[in-house]
Amino acid sequence: MTLAQAILSHKLGRRVQPGELVVVEVDHAMTIDSIVPTVIDRLEELGAAPRHPERVSLVYDHVAPASNVNVAEAQRRGREWARRSGVNFYEVGRGVCHQVLVEEGVARPGALIVGSDSHSTSYGAVGAFGTGMGATDIALAIASGKTWLRVPESVRVTFRGRPRPGVSAKDAALEMVGRLGSGGATYMAVEIHLQDGAERAFGRSERITLANLAMEAGAKAGIVAPSGEILELYEVPDWLRAGKDAVYVRELEIDLTTLTPRLAAPFYVDNVHSLGEYAGAAVDFVFVGTCTNGRIEDLRAAAEVLRGRRVAPGTRMLVVPASSQVLQQAMAEGVLQTLVEAGATIGTPGCGPCMGRHMGVAAAGERVVSTANRNFKGRMGSPQAEVYLTSPRTAARAAVLGRIPDEEEQE
């Protein structure tokens, strides 16, 4: 069986097959500030309350702090519901939902987690089946403790070797999405294997980036086979492994030893290129953060580039830690000091301007280099702005130079 089959089969106590429709117990359901009003509406229509409030989390991260009065009123309603219902509530500043659920130990190997955010595939970093759903499905999962799924087919992606200096998991993830295409894994599980040194090169943080970006190939789930650091951090059940009988719709191998820094150009995540193809293009705004690349490892990479340097005149830089824990660690290590001394602005832990609703959206004609996960028209502000997706190291280099760097300037 594939990893997706193994998890769903274990939940049901029998072997499942791709294409089969199943109803399964949910280990955790998550919703966010911008979706919870609709979730509450659906629950009230049903006359329902959370069946297992301890298995439900509400995280304020997408437009946090509130950007206007309407958002503030909606958030107050969510807080009141959380208090009444007894669900886990994470206030403004705790961080991005996916990072928070990993830090809080909710995401664990073999778990089934549903969230009202499309990048809930991130939980696959630790060997969980994480998937995004709309408000109605999340409300029903909260009310019943169950959800229905079509058992997905699987695509296997194998990363081999250790990446060269200056190449990160973000580069690997962009390469994966570029090769699969934006619809190359629609409603499939992207099963990721790290071998020949990759299992040690990519720890939990890097695996979150890989599982997170799997969604941009259309994936229902992105599951990284537990190895390396994950085996040290978690108790991984013996049944959580891909069997020799596993059948894949497609298999892809990526050699990390030859991979160079990548960039996703407007306006699609699978529009992946080498840096050299866009080197020299002036940059107005650099954003480092999000559930994709806002962890301490990402901030360290940016600080390493910025240490002793300044953000270029005419370019602004915003850094938003993925969580309060990341913020505190960056303070303790002096990473935050380095970023601020270089001219970066630090934002409240959360999503920041990723979805284009607050905290520094882009104007028409501006070019943005971002470590986020989407670069569609209007994603971070004006539809006339251009968003280029890169690794934190490349983004920091762009901030120093005031332009997109070439590969040689990554050293």
Backbone hydrogen bonds in HBPLUS format (Angstrom, degrees):
<---DONOR---> <-ACCEPTOR-->    atom                        ^
c    i                          cat <-CA-CA->   ^        H-A-AA   ^      H-
h    n   atom  resd res      DA  || num        DHA   H-A  angle D-A-AA Bond
n    s   type  num  typ     dist DA aas  dist angle  dist       angle   num
A0243-GLY N   A0001-MET O   2.78 MM 242  5.00 159.9  1.82 148.8 153.7     1
A0006-ALA N   A0002-THR O   2.89 MM   4  6.09 155.6  1.95 147.4 154.9     2
A0007-ILE N   A0003-LEU O   3.00 MM   4  6.25 160.3  2.04 153.4 156.6     3
A0008-LEU N   A0004-ALA O   3.13 MM   4  6.32 173.8  2.13 153.9 155.6     4
A0009-SER N   A0005-GLN O   2.74 MM   4  5.71 154.3  1.80 149.7 158.0     5
A0010-HIS N   A0006-ALA O   2.97 MM   4  6.04 155.2  2.03 141.2 147.8     6
A0011-LYS N   A0007-ILE O   3.07 MM   4  6.33 153.1  2.15 144.3 151.5     7
A0012-LEU N   A0008-LEU O   3.13 MM   4  6.32 149.1  2.22 142.1 149.4     8
A0013-GLY N   A0009-SER O   2.75 MM   4  5.76 129.6  2.01 145.9 159.9     9
A0014-ARG N   A0009-SER O   3.22 MM   5  5.18 136.6  2.42 140.5 144.2    10
A0020-GLU N   A0017-GLN O   3.06 MM   3  5.69 160.7  2.10 143.0 145.5    11
A0019-GLY N   A0151-VAL O   2.78 MM 132  5.24 169.5  1.79 146.4 147.4    12
A0151-VAL N   A0020-GLU O   2.79 MM 131  5.38 168.7  1.80 162.3 161.4    13
A0022-VAL N   A0149-LEU O   2.82 MM 127  5.43 166.1  1.84 162.9 167.8    14
A0149-LEU N   A0022-VAL O   2.84 MM 127  5.43 155.5  1.90 154.9 162.5    15
A0024-VAL N   A0147-THR O   2.85 MM 123  5.65 158.0  1.90 168.7 171.9    16
A0147-THR N   A0024-VAL O   2.98 MM 123  5.65 148.3  2.08 152.6 162.6    17
A0026-VAL N   A0145-GLY O   2.95 MM 119  5.70 171.1  1.96 144.0 143.8    18
A0027-ASP N   A0112-LEU O   2.93 MM  85  5.31 141.9  2.08 143.9 155.6    19
A0114-VAL N   A0028-HIS O   3.04 MM  86  6.49 160.4  2.08 160.9 163.3    20
A0029-ALA N   A0055-ARG O   2.87 MM  26  6.36 155.8  1.93 159.6 167.4    21
A0057-SER N   A0029-ALA O   2.96 MM  28  6.46 152.4  2.04 153.1 160.7    22
A0030-MET N   A0114-VAL O   2.87 MM  84  6.29 151.5  1.95 148.6 158.0    23
A0116-SER N   A0030-MET O   2.95 MM  86  6.33 143.8  2.08 141.2 151.7    24
A0031-THR N   A0057-SER O   2.90 MM  26  6.35 156.2  1.96 160.3 168.3    25
A0059-VAL N   A0031-THR O   3.00 MM  28  6.46 159.8  2.04 152.2 156.5    26
A0035-ILE N   A0032-ILE O   3.15 MM   3  5.50 148.1  2.26 110.3 119.5    27
A0036-VAL N   A0032-ILE O   2.86 MM   4  5.74 150.6  1.95 166.0 174.1    28
A0033-ASP N   A0059-VAL O   3.22 MM  26  6.38 129.3  2.49 147.0 144.9    29
A0038-THR N   A0035-ILE O   3.05 MM   3  5.74 126.0  2.36 121.0 132.2    30
A0039-VAL N   A0035-ILE O   3.21 MM   4  6.49 158.0  2.26 147.5 154.0    31
A0040-ILE N   A0036-VAL O   2.85 MM   4  6.02 161.7  1.89 156.1 159.5    32
A0041-ASP N   A0037-PRO O   2.99 MM   4  6.25 155.9  2.05 142.2 149.1    33
A0042-ARG N   A0038-THR O   2.99 MM   4  6.27 160.1  2.03 151.9 155.9    34
A0043-LEU N   A0039-VAL O   3.00 MM   4  6.28 159.7  2.04 150.6 156.4    35
A0044-GLU N   A0040-ILE O   2.87 MM   4  6.10 158.0  1.92 154.6 160.6    36
A0045-GLU N   A0041-ASP O   2.93 MM   4  6.19 151.1  2.01 147.0 155.2    37
A0046-LEU N   A0042-ARG O   3.05 MM   4  6.31 145.3  2.17 142.6 151.7    38
A0047-GLY N   A0043-LEU O   2.89 MM   4  5.97 117.4  2.29 134.1 151.2    39
A0048-ALA N   A0043-LEU O   2.89 MM   5  5.11 165.3  1.91 152.4 152.2    40
A0051-ARG N   A0142-ILE O   2.95 MM  91  6.36 160.8  1.99 155.8 157.3    41
A0055-ARG N   A0052-HIS O   2.78 MM   3  5.47 161.4  1.81 125.8 132.4    42
A0056-VAL N   A0053-PRO O   3.16 MM   3  5.21 155.0  2.23 113.4 112.1    43
A0088-ASN N   A0056-VAL O   2.97 MM  32  6.07 153.5  2.04 162.6 156.4    44
A0058-LEU N   A0088-ASN O   2.82 MM  30  6.21 154.6  1.89 159.0 166.7    45
A0090-TYR N   A0058-LEU O   2.88 MM  32  6.23 162.3  1.91 167.2 170.3    46
A0060-TYR N   A0090-TYR O   3.01 MM  30  6.23 164.2  2.04 167.9 171.0    47
A0351-CYS N   A0061-ASP O   3.08 MM 290  5.68 174.6  2.08 136.9 136.6    48
A0072-ALA N   A0068-ASN O   2.98 MM   4  6.23 156.2  2.03 149.4 157.0    49
A0073-GLU N   A0069-VAL O   2.87 MM   4  6.14 155.5  1.93 155.0 160.5    50
A0074-ALA N   A0070-ASN O   3.05 MM   4  6.31 159.7  2.10 146.8 152.2    51
A0075-GLN N   A0071-VAL O   2.90 MM   4  6.12 153.3  1.97 148.5 156.2    52
A0076-ARG N   A0072-ALA O   2.91 MM   4  6.17 147.1  2.02 143.1 152.2    53
A0077-ARG N   A0073-GLU O   3.10 MM   4  6.41 153.5  2.17 146.0 152.3    54
A0078-GLY N   A0074-ALA O   3.14 MM   4  6.48 152.4  2.21 143.2 150.2    55
A0079-ARG N   A0075-GLN O   2.98 MM   4  6.26 154.9  2.04 149.5 155.7    56
A0080-GLU N   A0076-ARG O   3.01 MM   4  6.28 160.6  2.05 151.0 155.7    57
A0081-TRP N   A0077-ARG O   3.01 MM   4  6.28 155.2  2.07 146.7 153.5    58
A0082-ALA N   A0078-GLY O   2.94 MM   4  6.16 157.5  2.00 147.9 154.1    59
A0083-ARG N   A0079-ARG O   3.00 MM   4  6.29 157.1  2.05 150.3 155.8    60
A0084-ARG N   A0080-GLU O   3.02 MM   4  6.24 161.3  2.05 148.1 153.2    61
A0085-SER N   A0081-TRP O   2.85 MM   4  5.91 164.5  1.87 155.7 159.9    62
A0086-GLY N   A0082-ALA O   2.93 MM   4  5.71 141.0  2.09 140.5 148.5    63
A0094-ARG N   A0091-GLU O   3.03 MM   3  5.89 162.0  2.07 147.8 148.9    64
A0324-SER N   A0094-ARG O   2.93 MM 230  5.03 152.8  2.00 128.1 125.2    65
A0096-VAL N   A0322-ALA O   2.76 MM 226  5.49 155.8  1.81 152.6 157.6    66
A0100-VAL N   A0096-VAL O   2.91 MM   4  6.07 164.5  1.93 164.2 169.3    67
A0101-LEU N   A0097-CYS O   2.96 MM   4  6.19 163.0  1.99 154.6 158.0    68
A0102-VAL N   A0098-HIS O   3.19 MM   4  6.37 146.0  2.31 139.9 148.4    69
A0103-GLU N   A0099-GLN O   2.94 MM   4  6.18 167.3  1.96 153.2 156.8    70
A0104-GLU N   A0100-VAL O   2.81 MM   4  5.96 150.9  1.90 152.4 160.8    71
A0106-VAL N   A0101-LEU O   2.95 MM   5  5.14 129.9  2.21 153.6 165.1    72
A0107-ALA N   A0101-LEU O   3.21 MM   6  5.92 161.8  2.25 128.8 130.3    73
A0105-GLY N   A0102-VAL O   3.12 MM   3  5.29 158.5  2.17 105.8 112.2    74
A0111-ALA N   A0108-ARG O   3.13 MM   3  5.73 164.5  2.16 142.5 142.4    75
A0110-GLY N   A0127-GLY O   2.87 MM  17  5.88 175.3  1.87 122.5 123.8    76
A0129-PHE N   A0111-ALA O   2.78 MM  18  6.07 172.5  1.79 174.5 173.2    77
A0113-ILE N   A0129-PHE O   2.95 MM  16  6.25 163.1  1.98 149.5 154.7    78
A0131-THR N   A0113-ILE O   3.06 MM  18  6.59 150.5  2.15 157.7 167.0    79
A0115-GLY N   A0131-THR O   3.05 MM  16  6.39 151.7  2.14 151.4 156.9    80
A0133-MET N   A0115-GLY O   2.84 MM  18  5.98 147.9  1.94 151.1 156.9    81
A0120-SER N   A0117-ASP O   3.08 MM   3  5.80 137.6  2.27 129.0 128.2    82
A0122-SER N   A0119-HIS O   3.03 MM   3  5.89 167.7  2.04 120.4 123.4    83
A0123-TYR N   A0120-SER O   3.41 MM   3  6.22 163.7  2.44 120.3 120.8    84
A0124-GLY N   A0121-THR O   2.94 MM   3  5.75 163.9  1.97 125.2 130.4    85
A0125-ALA N   A0122-SER O   3.00 MM   3  5.91 167.5  2.01 126.1 128.8    86
A0126-VAL N   A0123-TYR O   3.23 MM   3  6.14 160.9  2.27 123.6 125.3    87
A0127-GLY N   A0124-GLY O   3.00 MM   3  4.78 161.9  2.03 102.4 107.7    88
A0224-VAL N   A0124-GLY O   2.93 MM 100  5.75 173.1  1.94 131.0 133.1    89
A0138-ILE N   A0134-GLY O   3.01 MM   4  6.23 158.3  2.06 155.0 161.9    90
A0139-ALA N   A0135-ALA O   2.85 MM   4  6.02 156.5  1.91 147.9 154.6    91
A0140-LEU N   A0136-THR O   2.99 MM   4  6.25 157.8  2.04 149.5 155.0    92
A0141-ALA N   A0137-ASP O   2.93 MM   4  6.16 150.0  2.02 142.9 151.5    93
A0142-ILE N   A0138-ILE O   2.86 MM   4  6.10 154.0  1.92 150.1 157.2    94
A0143-ALA N   A0139-ALA O   2.90 MM   4  6.12 155.1  1.96 146.3 153.4    95
A0144-SER N   A0140-LEU O   2.87 MM   4  5.90 156.1  1.93 146.4 152.4    96
A0145-GLY N   A0141-ALA O   2.73 MM   4  5.02 142.7  1.86 131.6 141.4    97
A0189-ALA N   A0153-GLU O   2.81 MM  36  6.25 160.5  1.85 154.9 160.1    98
A0249-VAL N   A0154-SER O   2.82 MM  95  5.98 157.9  1.87 166.5 172.9    99
A0155-VAL N   A0189-ALA O   2.87 MM  34  6.22 157.7  1.92 155.0 159.6   100
A0191-GLU N   A0155-VAL O   2.75 MM  36  5.93 162.9  1.77 165.0 170.7   101
A0156-ARG N   A0250-ARG O   2.96 MM  94  6.37 158.2  2.01 163.4 163.3   102
A0252-LEU N   A0156-ARG O   2.81 MM  96  6.22 154.5  1.88 158.3 167.0   103
A0157-VAL N   A0191-GLU O   2.84 MM  34  6.09 165.1  1.86 154.7 157.7   104
A0193-HIS N   A0157-VAL O   2.85 MM  36  6.24 160.5  1.88 156.5 161.7   105
A0158-THR N   A0252-LEU O   2.82 MM  94  6.25 162.3  1.85 160.3 165.8   106
A0254-ILE N   A0158-THR O   2.85 MM  96  6.23 158.4  1.89 163.4 166.6   107
A0159-PHE N   A0193-HIS O   2.85 MM  34  6.24 162.4  1.88 170.6 173.4   108
A0195-GLN N   A0159-PHE O   2.90 MM  36  6.20 169.5  1.91 171.1 173.7   109
A0160-ARG N   A0254-ILE O   2.97 MM  94  6.31 162.4  2.00 159.8 162.9   110
A0256-LEU N   A0160-ARG O   2.82 MM  96  5.75 153.4  1.89 157.5 166.6   111
A0161-GLY N   A0195-GLN O   3.01 MM  34  6.50 142.7  2.15 139.9 150.8   112
A0167-VAL N   A0164-ARG O   3.12 MM   3  5.74 152.4  2.20 144.6 145.1   113
A0172-ALA N   A0168-SER O   3.14 MM   4  6.54 154.9  2.20 143.8 151.1   114
A0173-ALA N   A0169-ALA O   2.77 MM   4  5.97 156.3  1.83 148.4 154.8   115
A0174-LEU N   A0170-LYS O   2.91 MM   4  6.09 160.8  1.94 149.1 154.0   116
A0175-GLU N   A0171-ASP O   2.99 MM   4  6.16 155.3  2.05 143.4 150.5   117
A0176-MET N   A0172-ALA O   2.96 MM   4  6.22 152.0  2.04 144.4 152.2   118
A0177-VAL N   A0173-ALA O   2.96 MM   4  6.28 163.4  1.99 153.3 156.4   119
A0178-GLY N   A0174-LEU O   2.80 MM   4  5.94 158.7  1.84 149.6 156.5   120
A0179-ARG N   A0175-GLU O   2.98 MM   4  6.16 152.9  2.06 146.3 152.4   121
A0180-LEU N   A0176-MET O   2.93 MM   4  6.12 160.6  1.97 152.5 158.3   122
A0181-GLY N   A0177-VAL O   2.79 MM   4  5.61 157.9  1.83 147.0 153.5   123
A0184-GLY N   A0181-GLY O   3.07 MM   3  4.86 166.9  2.09 105.9 109.6   124
A0185-ALA N   A0217-ALA O   2.80 MM  32  5.36 148.3  1.90 168.0 160.6   125
A0188-MET N   A0185-ALA O   2.92 MM   3  5.12 149.1  2.01 139.2 131.0   126
A0187-TYR N   A0218-GLY O   2.99 MM  31  6.25 140.9  2.15 160.3 148.2   127
A0220-LYS N   A0188-MET O   2.74 MM  32  5.27 152.1  1.82 137.1 146.2   128
A0190-VAL N   A0221-ALA O   2.82 MM  31  6.25 160.0  1.86 156.7 155.9   129
A0223-ILE N   A0190-VAL O   2.88 MM  33  6.24 147.5  1.99 148.1 158.8   130
A0192-ILE N   A0223-ILE O   2.83 MM  31  6.02 162.9  1.86 144.4 150.3   131
A0225-ALA N   A0192-ILE O   2.82 MM  33  6.05 164.9  1.85 167.2 169.9   132
A0198-ALA N   A0195-GLN O   3.15 MM   3  5.11 167.6  2.16 112.0 112.0   133
A0200-ARG N   A0197-GLY O   3.20 MM   3  5.55 146.7  2.32 105.8 114.3   134
A0201-ALA N   A0197-GLY O   3.06 MM   4  6.27 152.1  2.14 147.1 155.9   135
A0202-PHE N   A0198-ALA O   3.03 MM   4  5.95 153.2  2.10 148.0 151.1   136
A0207-ARG N   A0203-GLY O   3.00 MM   4  6.18 151.9  2.08 151.1 159.9   137
A0208-ILE N   A0204-ARG O   2.97 MM   4  6.25 143.9  2.10 150.1 159.0   138
A0209-THR N   A0205-SER O   3.39 MM   4  6.82 151.0  2.48 142.5 149.1   139
A0210-LEU N   A0206-GLU O   3.15 MM   4  6.56 154.6  2.22 145.5 151.9   140
A0211-ALA N   A0207-ARG O   2.90 MM   4  6.12 174.6  1.90 157.2 158.0   141
A0212-ASN N   A0208-ILE O   2.82 MM   4  5.78 155.4  1.88 146.8 154.6   142
A0213-LEU N   A0209-THR O   3.08 MM   4  6.20 163.9  2.11 149.1 151.7   143
A0214-ALA N   A0210-LEU O   3.20 MM   4  6.37 128.8  2.48 139.7 152.6   144
A0214-ALA N   A0211-ALA O   3.31 MM   3  5.21 138.4  2.50  93.1 104.5   145
A0215-MET N   A0212-ASN O   3.41 MM   3  6.15 153.9  2.48 113.7 118.2   146
A0216-GLU N   A0213-LEU O   2.86 MM   3  5.34 141.9  2.01 111.6 121.9   147
A0217-ALA N   A0214-ALA O   2.99 MM   3  5.54 163.2  2.02 116.4 121.0   148
A0218-GLY N   A0215-MET O   2.80 MM   3  5.07 153.7  1.86 115.2 118.7   149
A0230-ILE N   A0227-SER O   3.10 MM   3  5.58 134.4  2.32 151.9 142.0   150
A0231-LEU N   A0228-GLY O   3.13 MM   3  5.76 135.4  2.34 115.1 124.5   151
A0232-GLU N   A0229-GLU O   2.95 MM   3  5.08 136.8  2.14 100.5 113.5   152
A0233-LEU N   A0229-GLU O   2.98 MM   4  6.26 140.0  2.15 149.5 161.4   153
A0234-TYR N   A0230-ILE O   3.01 MM   4  5.88 151.4  2.10 150.9 155.5   154
A0240-LEU N   A0237-PRO O   3.09 MM   3  5.59 159.2  2.13 114.3 120.7   155
A0241-ARG N   A0239-TRP O   2.94 MM   2  5.79 128.5  2.21 109.8  94.3   156
A0246-ALA N   A0243-GLY O   3.06 MM   3  5.31 163.7  2.09 112.8 114.7   157
A0258-THR N   A0255-ASP O   3.40 MM   3  5.95 156.6  2.46 110.4 115.9   158
A0259-LEU N   A0256-LEU O   3.35 MM   3  5.02 148.8  2.46  92.5 101.3   159
A0263-LEU N   A0273-HIS O   2.93 MM  10  5.33 138.6  2.10 153.2 159.3   160
A0273-HIS N   A0263-LEU O   2.78 MM  10  5.33 157.0  1.83 154.3 162.1   161
A0264-ALA N   A0389-LEU O   2.99 MM 125  4.94 160.0  2.03 138.1 144.7   162
A0389-LEU N   A0264-ALA O   3.00 MM 125  4.94 159.0  2.05 139.6 143.2   163
A0265-ALA N   A0271-ASN O   2.89 MM   6  5.59 153.9  1.96 163.4 154.9   164
A0271-ASN N   A0268-TYR O   3.12 MM   3  5.34 160.9  2.16 110.0 113.3   165
A0277-GLU N   A0274-SER O   3.31 MM   3  5.91 150.5  2.41 112.2 118.6   166
A0278-TYR N   A0275-LEU O   2.93 MM   3  5.69 159.1  1.97 124.6 130.8   167
A0279-ALA N   A0275-LEU O   2.95 MM   4  5.84 113.7  2.40 144.9 160.0   168
A0281-ALA N   A0278-TYR O   3.28 MM   3  6.11 163.7  2.30 145.1 146.3   169
A0280-GLY N   A0404-ILE O   2.79 MM 124  5.28 166.1  1.81 148.9 149.8   170
A0404-ILE N   A0281-ALA O   2.91 MM 123  5.44 149.4  2.00 142.3 150.6   171
A0283-VAL N   A0402-GLY O   3.05 MM 119  5.33 162.1  2.08 120.3 119.9   172
A0284-ASP N   A0367-ARG O   2.96 MM  83  5.43 153.9  2.03 143.0 151.5   173
A0316-ARG N   A0284-ASP O   3.01 MM  32  6.37 159.9  2.05 142.1 145.5   174
A0285-PHE N   A0367-ARG O   3.29 MM  82  6.57 157.6  2.34 154.0 155.4   175
A0369-VAL N   A0285-PHE O   2.94 MM  84  6.42 157.3  1.99 158.8 166.1   176
A0286-VAL N   A0316-ARG O   2.85 MM  30  6.25 153.1  1.92 153.2 162.3   177
A0318-LEU N   A0286-VAL O   2.85 MM  32  6.28 160.6  1.89 164.6 170.3   178
A0287-PHE N   A0369-VAL O   2.93 MM  82  6.37 159.6  1.97 154.4 160.3   179
A0371-THR N   A0287-PHE O   3.01 MM  84  6.41 140.8  2.17 154.7 166.8   180
A0288-VAL N   A0318-LEU O   2.93 MM  30  6.35 163.5  1.96 161.4 166.9   181
A0320-VAL N   A0288-VAL O   2.89 MM  32  6.35 160.6  1.93 161.4 168.0   182
A0294-GLY N   A0290-THR O   2.91 MM   4  4.93 104.8  2.49 162.0 152.1   183
A0322-ALA N   A0294-GLY O   2.82 MM  28  4.47 156.3  1.88 135.6 128.2   184
A0298-ASP N   A0295-ARG O   2.89 MM   3  5.27 125.5  2.19 107.1 121.5   185
A0299-LEU N   A0295-ARG O   3.00 MM   4  6.40 157.1  2.06 155.9 163.1   186
A0300-ARG N   A0296-ILE O   2.85 MM   4  6.00 156.4  1.90 150.9 157.5   187
A0301-ALA N   A0297-GLU O   3.12 MM   4  6.27 153.4  2.19 135.9 142.5   188
A0302-ALA N   A0298-ASP O   3.07 MM   4  6.38 156.8  2.13 146.6 152.3   189
A0303-ALA N   A0299-LEU O   2.87 MM   4  6.06 161.1  1.91 148.9 154.6   190
A0304-GLU N   A0300-ARG O   2.85 MM   4  6.04 150.0  1.94 150.2 157.9   191
A0306-LEU N   A0302-ALA O   3.04 MM   4  6.30 154.1  2.11 147.0 155.0   192
A0307-ARG N   A0303-ALA O   2.84 MM   4  5.72 132.5  2.07 150.2 158.1   193
A0309-ARG N   A0306-LEU O   2.82 MM   3  5.12 160.3  1.86 139.3 137.8   194
A0311-VAL N   A0342-ALA O   2.77 MM  31  5.86 156.5  1.82 170.7 162.4   195
A0312-ALA N   A0399-ALA O   2.82 MM  87  6.09 170.8  1.83 151.5 152.6   196
A0315-THR N   A0312-ALA O   3.05 MM   3  5.54 152.2  2.13 138.2 138.7   197
A0345-THR N   A0317-MET O   2.88 MM  28  6.17 165.6  1.90 151.8 155.6   198
A0319-VAL N   A0345-THR O   2.77 MM  26  6.08 164.1  1.80 170.5 175.8   199
A0347-GLY N   A0319-VAL O   2.90 MM  28  6.14 158.0  1.95 147.2 151.0   200
A0327-LEU N   A0323-SER O   2.99 MM   4  6.29 159.3  2.03 147.0 152.9   201
A0328-GLN N   A0324-SER O   2.92 MM   4  6.12 162.9  1.95 149.6 153.3   202
A0329-GLN N   A0325-GLN O   2.96 MM   4  6.15 157.7  2.01 146.3 152.5   203
A0330-ALA N   A0326-VAL O   2.85 MM   4  6.02 156.9  1.90 151.3 158.0   204
A0331-MET N   A0327-LEU O   2.96 MM   4  6.22 145.5  2.08 144.9 154.4   205
A0332-ALA N   A0328-GLN O   2.96 MM   4  6.20 161.7  1.99 147.4 152.2   206
A0333-GLU N   A0329-GLN O   2.96 MM   4  6.12 151.0  2.04 149.1 156.0   207
A0335-VAL N   A0330-ALA O   2.94 MM   5  4.87 117.6  2.34 147.7 157.3   208
A0336-LEU N   A0330-ALA O   3.11 MM   6  5.32 166.1  2.13 120.0 120.6   209
A0334-GLY N   A0331-MET O   3.22 MM   3  5.29 151.7  2.31 101.6 110.0   210
A0338-THR N   A0334-GLY O   3.13 MM   4  6.42 158.0  2.18 147.3 152.5   211
A0339-LEU N   A0335-VAL O   3.06 MM   4  6.36 159.8  2.10 151.9 156.9   212
A0340-VAL N   A0336-LEU O   2.93 MM   4  6.15 164.8  1.95 155.8 159.5   213
A0341-GLU N   A0337-GLN O   2.88 MM   4  5.98 164.2  1.91 151.9 156.8   214
A0342-ALA N   A0338-THR O   3.10 MM   4  6.21 136.1  2.30 138.0 148.9   215
A0344-ALA N   A0339-LEU O   3.03 MM   5  5.48 159.0  2.07 154.6 148.6   216
A0343-GLY N   A0340-VAL O   2.94 MM   3  5.18 154.1  2.01 106.3 114.9   217
A0354-CYS N   A0351-CYS O   3.40 MM   3  5.91 164.4  2.43 129.5 131.6   218
A0356-GLY N   A0353-PRO O   2.89 MM   3  4.93 154.6  1.95 108.3 116.7   219
A0362-ALA N   A0380-MET O   2.80 MM  18  6.01 162.7  1.83 147.9 152.0   220
A0382-SER N   A0362-ALA O   2.97 MM  20  5.95 172.1  1.98 147.6 149.8   221
A0366-GLU N   A0363-ALA O   3.13 MM   3  5.64 162.3  2.16 134.4 135.5   222
A0365-GLY N   A0384-GLN O   3.08 MM  19  5.49 157.8  2.13 100.9 107.4   223
A0386-GLU N   A0366-GLU O   2.88 MM  20  6.32 163.2  1.90 161.7 167.5   224
A0368-VAL N   A0386-GLU O   2.68 MM  18  5.95 164.9  1.70 165.1 170.7   225
A0388-TYR N   A0368-VAL O   2.76 MM  20  6.04 160.7  1.79 155.5 161.7   226
A0370-SER N   A0388-TYR O   2.80 MM  18  6.03 167.3  1.81 163.8 168.0   227
A0390-THR N   A0370-SER O   2.93 MM  20  6.14 154.9  1.99 151.0 157.7   228
A0379-ARG N   A0376-PHE O   3.05 MM   3  5.27 161.3  2.08 132.5 131.1   229
A0381-GLY N   A0378-GLY O   3.45 MM   3  5.02 172.7  2.46  98.8 100.2   230
A0385-ALA N   A0382-SER O   3.01 MM   3  5.30 164.6  2.04 111.7 114.8   231
A0395-ALA N   A0391-SER O   2.93 MM   4  6.14 160.4  1.97 153.0 159.2   232
A0396-ALA N   A0392-PRO O   2.88 MM   4  6.05 161.2  1.92 149.7 154.0   233
A0397-ARG N   A0393-ARG O   3.00 MM   4  6.20 155.9  2.05 146.1 152.9   234
A0398-ALA N   A0394-THR O   2.90 MM   4  6.16 152.2  1.98 147.1 154.9   235
A0399-ALA N   A0395-ALA O   2.99 MM   4  6.32 145.0  2.12 143.7 153.4   236
A0400-VAL N   A0396-ALA O   3.08 MM   4  6.41 153.4  2.16 148.7 154.6   237
A0401-LEU N   A0397-ARG O   2.99 MM   4  6.18 162.1  2.02 152.4 157.2   238
A0402-GLY N   A0398-ALA O   2.71 MM   4  5.46 140.6  1.86 141.0 151.4   239
A0409-GLU N   A0406-ASP O   3.14 MM   3  5.52 133.1  2.37 106.2 117.9   240
A0410-GLN N   A0407-GLU O   3.07 MM   3  5.35 161.9  2.10 111.3 115.6   241
A0411-GLU N   A0408-GLU O   3.42 MM   3  6.04 168.5  2.43 112.9 116.1   242
